Structures are given as C-alpha cells and as structure tokens.
Amino acid sequence: MEAWWRFGDESYTEAVQRSFLQSYLAAFQRIEGWFSYDAGLMFMAYNQLIRGAGIAGDVLEIGVYHGLSSIAVAALRGPGRKLYAIDLFEELQSNEAYGSGASYRKFFEQNIQSFYASLDFLVTIAQASGQLKAEEFPRTFSFCHVDGGHSSEETFDDLKFASDILLPGGLLALDDYFNPQHPGVCEGAVEFLRRQEGVLKPLAIGFNKVLFQRLPSSLDLNADFSKTFPTVQHLDSTMWKTPVFLFGTPLRSYFDLYASGPERLVPLGAAGTRATFSPEKAKVSAGPGKTFALPVTVKNTSVDTFPGGDRVLGLSYHLLSEQGKPVQHDNARCYLKTALEPGREAKVNLRIDAPPGPGRYQVEIDLVWEGVMWFKDVGNPTCLVELEVS
Ligand SMILES: C[S@@+](CC[C@H](N)C(=O)[O-])C[C@H]1O[C@@H](n2cnc3c(N)ncnc32)[C@H](O)[C@@H]1O
C-alpha cells in the first residue's frame, strides 16, 4: 500500500516533509500573484475527474506572472506532458500594475523550480497571446488557464485559441468573468458563446474562476464530482442556460492536504484513523498556572511507521473552554523519542500547563507533526480530558 506521506513520484526522504499541497499553501505567503489556493483545488478536483476518463495531455496558461497559478496548472499535466507558459513578461508589458522593469520572468522560473526539480516540461513563450496560432500547436491539451489580457478582444482571442487546442472533454478556466473591474472578460466570453456556440460548456464557478469543458464530451463531470467528492458543498446555479456548481466555502476545508496530491484529492477523514490516544485519567485537576504530567498511551493505527526524534512527532493538546471553545491552540509537546511501528503503542507523559484562571476546561489531546500538520486537521479523532483548575 502506498504510504500516506508519498505524493507524485517523489518518495519520503526526510523525517519531516510537507506534502505538495501543504508546501503550495505555504507558497501563497511568499509568491506574488492573483490566484487563490482554493481555485487551484477546484482545478485539481475536476482535472482528477477527466484524468479518470483518460484525458491527460499538455497544459497551458496565458498570463503566468510570477507563477503562482502555474505551479498548480503544471501539476495538472499528463505524464511526460508539457506546461506551455505564455506571458508578455517585462520585455513587452507596459502595465505598471505588473511592476514593469522588474524581471518577473526570472521570478516565474525560480518559483516553478522551487516545486519541480527539472524544468524540462516547461515551454515558455514571451509573446502577446493574440499572436498565437492554434495551427502551430498540437491539439493535445487537457487544461488551459486563461488569465492574460482582460479586454473583450483579448478574452475572445484567448478563448478561441485555447478551445482550438483543447482535447474534447478538456478543461478551460477563465479568470475574472464576474469581476466588475474587468467587464471586458464577460463581454469577450459572451461574444465567444455567440460566435462559437456549443464549444464550451460551463461547469463550475468559484474563487474568481469559471471552469468550462470543451465539447463534444459524453462526460457528466458535475455528476462525477458529486460521486467522487460527496462531502464538498456547493450551490446549484445556471450559466449560459447550463446547470453549474457554485463553490463558496474554501475547498481546502474538505480535503486532507497531507494525504492528497494534486492528482488525487483525499477527503478529510478518508485516510482513516492514524493514531489513537488513551489517557490514564478522563478527569484531572490542578492549581492555577501549575504544570503536571498526564500519562497517555499513543497507538499507531496507520499502516506506516511514525518517525521518532526531537521536534518531529509530538504529543500535545489544544486547551478548550468547558463549552469546547478554543482557549489556547498550541501547547507544550512531548516528542516520540523512537519510531513507532504500525500497531505499536508508546506511553508518553503529556505535559499540561494549567491556565491561570480557575474554572473548568477541556484538554483536547492531539499529535503534531512539526511543520507538517496537526493530526486533527486531517480528520484524525482527538481525545478529550476534563480539567478543573481550582
Ligand atoms: C493577472 S496577471 C496573471 C496572474 C497569475 N496567473 C497569477 O495567478 O498570479 C496577468 C498576466 O497576464 C500577462 N498578460 C497581459 N496581457 C497579455 C497578453 N495579451 N498576452 C500574454 N500575456 C498577457 C501580464 O503580463 C500578467 O503577467
């Protein structure tokens, strides 16, 4: 069975390693851009569905800027396929909003490289997208993200170009369709609908993107979506006289970002219980501000060994009020000193710091993988102990 910390083709090499999706989430703190993480998850979810139907080709993005969205789009390509990245870059861009003068092509390449060891799959084209000719490209594309020029002409041309190179059943994401600051996008898209009826079918709206499917296709992707991701909430709406899914709640709240990879999203809790906690007592008491130890048996119920060592896997807790409201999320850790094999148990003395205020509290026991995840955040059950401070 595949270890739950493996993703893509990369194997687990260090004791602490974030998954691709966790590293990508963290990248939003450092990479400039206009993309949202949840748009990336929406792309991945639908791409997983078409991939399941055998559609996995090259991918393309018009308007890459520093590469924030390109990192997600690159992950959607089929095995051995390419990412075509199109942008005016600074050589051609005169728009101050994009920081003309700054070399953002360099940033783009550096940022892509921070996620993908080799850039062999990357084809960068510094050109106005309107000059691209579909005849000069193979018709092998399964995903296109259109996020370049936002005038009606540019939008129309980009939709025409992208839909000409997409495989039947492939996906096209359009940025800013509903953004009142860019009315040209909607205008260009509606013009496309008028002149090219029956080429693009809207599927989903969310996170400032509209996702279309290239017709003809016999796939019912929204029905597949409901079957594959039954816990993900959406509203039903209609666009271009077609039923569409409307996403509002951040998609990250539905998925186990550790067990998931861009090619396969795993719903929260679906990876099963990875660890159980059995405290020696269900009720404890302490003086205000006092520190004490509660022995807890931790059992590894996953199929993989938990790594041992300092600052790797720590037993800890979240302090809650009597009613279950968060009081203090991060608390002292007691690290597993040695690796814990699947099915094995370890007794750990959980250090608890009683809060200064007298009253009743709950201690919610959880495991933290430093820099990677709290087990609770990926759906692992925690364990509650009552704490009386008096
Ligand atoms: C909104 S930014 C893209 C943001 C990026 N996708 C992200 O998620 O961070 C738009 C980009 O499109 C590029 N662009 C604008 N007009 C273009 C055109 N006609 N052809 C190609 N690229 C264009 C700009 O240089 C800019 O980098």
The ligand as an SDF file (V2000), in Angstrom:
LIG
                    3D

 27 29  0  0  0  0  0  0  0  0999 V2000
   -3.4100   38.8590  -13.6140 C   0  0  0  0  0  0  0  0  0  0  0  0
   -1.8050   38.5220  -14.1410 S   0  0  0  0  0  0  0  0  0  0  0  0
   -1.7160   36.7930  -14.0320 C   0  0  0  0  0  0  0  0  0  0  0  0
   -1.7230   36.2920  -12.6610 C   0  0  0  0  0  0  0  0  0  0  0  0
   -1.2800   34.8770  -12.4930 C   0  0  0  0  0  0  0  0  0  0  0  0
   -1.9970   33.9370  -13.3180 N   0  0  0  0  0  0  0  0  0  0  0  0
   -1.4430   34.5330  -11.0280 C   0  0  0  0  0  0  0  0  0  0  0  0
   -2.2790   33.7280  -10.7250 O   0  0  0  0  0  0  0  0  0  0  0  0
   -0.7610   35.0980  -10.2060 O   0  0  0  0  0  0  0  0  0  0  0  0
   -1.9090   38.7590  -15.8470 C   0  0  0  0  0  0  0  0  0  0  0  0
   -0.6470   38.4020  -16.6140 C   0  0  0  0  0  0  0  0  0  0  0  0
   -1.0030   38.3880  -17.9790 O   0  0  0  0  0  0  0  0  0  0  0  0
    0.0260   38.9630  -18.7440 C   0  0  0  0  0  0  0  0  0  0  0  0
   -0.6090   39.4930  -19.9490 N   0  0  0  0  0  0  0  0  0  0  0  0
   -1.3920   40.5880  -20.0840 C   0  0  0  0  0  0  0  0  0  0  0  0
   -1.8000   40.7210  -21.3480 N   0  0  0  0  0  0  0  0  0  0  0  0
   -1.2750   39.6720  -22.0370 C   0  0  0  0  0  0  0  0  0  0  0  0
   -1.3070   39.2440  -23.3800 C   0  0  0  0  0  0  0  0  0  0  0  0
   -2.0000   39.9310  -24.3050 N   0  0  0  0  0  0  0  0  0  0  0  0
   -0.6340   38.1400  -23.7410 N   0  0  0  0  0  0  0  0  0  0  0  0
    0.0670   37.4240  -22.8170 C   0  0  0  0  0  0  0  0  0  0  0  0
    0.1410   37.7910  -21.5370 N   0  0  0  0  0  0  0  0  0  0  0  0
   -0.5110   38.8930  -21.1400 C   0  0  0  0  0  0  0  0  0  0  0  0
    0.6270   40.0370  -17.8490 C   0  0  0  0  0  0  0  0  0  0  0  0
    1.9730   40.2790  -18.2200 O   0  0  0  0  0  0  0  0  0  0  0  0
    0.4990   39.3980  -16.4670 C   0  0  0  0  0  0  0  0  0  0  0  0
    1.6680   38.6980  -16.1120 O   0  0  0  0  0  0  0  0  0  0  0  0
  1  2  1  0
  2  3  1  0
  2 10  1  0
  3  4  1  0
  4  5  1  0
  5  6  1  0
  5  7  1  0
  7  8  2  0
  7  9  1  0
 10 11  1  0
 11 12  1  0
 11 26  1  0
 12 13  1  0
 13 14  1  0
 13 24  1  0
 14 15  1  0
 14 23  1  0
 15 16  2  0
 16 17  1  0
 17 18  1  0
 17 23  2  0
 18 19  1  0
 18 20  2  0
 20 21  1  0
 21 22  2  0
 22 23  1  0
 24 25  1  0
 24 26  1  0
 26 27  1  0
M  CHG  2   2   1   9  -1
M  END
$$$$
